[in-house]
């Protein structure tokens, strides 16, 4: 073998060995390098401090109702609605007429109606945003330019969200699983209608959507609304084909309770946004309240709607029913954790409180909410509603742990 060939053979052997070593090194590297999901749950910054659990007032209201300014409504003037709400002790009211019936000009129709006033019932400025992709309710403590929201109803969600933020309104998804389901992104809404009308059974899919949103980190308030359109004829008014509905579904079926800092429209909307909210089948049904003792001192530190940081220690939860109808009545409390059944407890009117204990995960999200079942509470003014609600008495919003406030 010539000297030239010997040198060439050595070079081939050397570079071959280097290539093999490189392959082995790459293979080992490929086997040891793991994909890291940048969105994996991490410890979040401490949420805002929980505000007072006692400095406030419980207010009950109706958040989805139609007057004569909705074309398919019948025998339902604004004055009639307000008078009825006052008679059953409803504290606040959102008359949510369909904006497409007036080409978006709610301000010069529902809000400009001379009957749109009350000395006792708090009136929200509201409308039902009625679009080809579903319906939502807009709530505000003061008049706003609803025409802008109506005009972008067919635009992309990013455009709608920008207008919604500009107007400073609370936007809520209506009957998300019904015929006019909410077909927009839930990232741009503040709440979701989980109980629509007296017919509780038709809301199962709405509850499922709510749990999906909560489980994925979207802290959305669950609320109710009767979606009533038809009133009882009085005077020279004539019954219509839908008059029968007024005895089965009207203001307060269901009733949405808010724990507001004070008795003002803005405080109602703030409570609705923050989630200090529960829902009952009607204005006379028991109100469910849900609290948590975070440090074991037998004092409640948080309530439904609050978001707190988990410590890795057990938390004692407290479920309470209030109302004159609970005497000598037994109820079933169902606790839901992260969308799944957690426990079932029995409660009676003599001791309308139950407690349970659990440990939220230290890293990652956890939430708990409750539903209450039992005998229906009569609603004399809407006598057929109790049968439609069945044994569903009420539900709470969740107490959340480690939800990212900047999500």
Buried (B, 14 or more C-beta within 10 A) or exposed (E): EEEEEEEEEEEEEEEEEEEEEEEEEEEEEEEEEEEEEEEEEEEBEEBEEBBEBEEBEBBBBBBBBBBBBBEEBBBBBBBBBBEBBBEBEBBBBBBBBBBBBBEBBBBEBBBEBEBBEBEEBBBBBBBBBBBEBBBBBBBBBEEBBBBEBBEBBEEEBEEBBBBBEEBEBBBBBBBBBBEBBBBBEBEBBBBBBBBBBBBBEBBEEBBBBBBEBBEEBBBBBBBBBBBBBBBBBEEEBEEEEEBEBBBBBBBBBBBBBBBBBEEBBBBBBBBBBBBBBBBBBBBBBBBBBBBBBBEEEEEBBBBBBBBBBBEEEEBBBBBBBEBEBBEEBEBBBBBBBBBEEBBEBEBBBEEBEBEBEBEBEBEBBBBBBBBBBBEBBBBEBBEBBBEBBBEBBBBBBBBBBBBBEEE
